[in-house]
Amino acid sequence: MRLSDLAKGSSVFLGVIVAGFLSTTYVDQRFAAAASTASAPASTGSPDPTIGPASSACVGEDGSWKNWLWPNVPTLSPKCR
């Protein structure tokens, strides 16, 4: 392997890492803000007892995911209490 081959491979590897980081940052800023504003309830003046502090993701009785804003869900999440 020549030094120029090593330099090319290293630059491609570094470019992929940087592109992955930038795209993750972009997706977090773009879609987390949209999901949190879309799921925010309208203020009615009285607190809703069903909405508590954010907890970890869990699986409800009907098999749906609770407390998770993202389209991908964590595997092996516990059942909701």
ABEGO torsion letter per residue (X at the ends): XBAAAAAAAAAAAAAAAAAAAAAAAAAAAAAAAAAAAAABBBBAGBBBAABBBBBBBBBBAAGBBBGBABABBBBGBBBBX
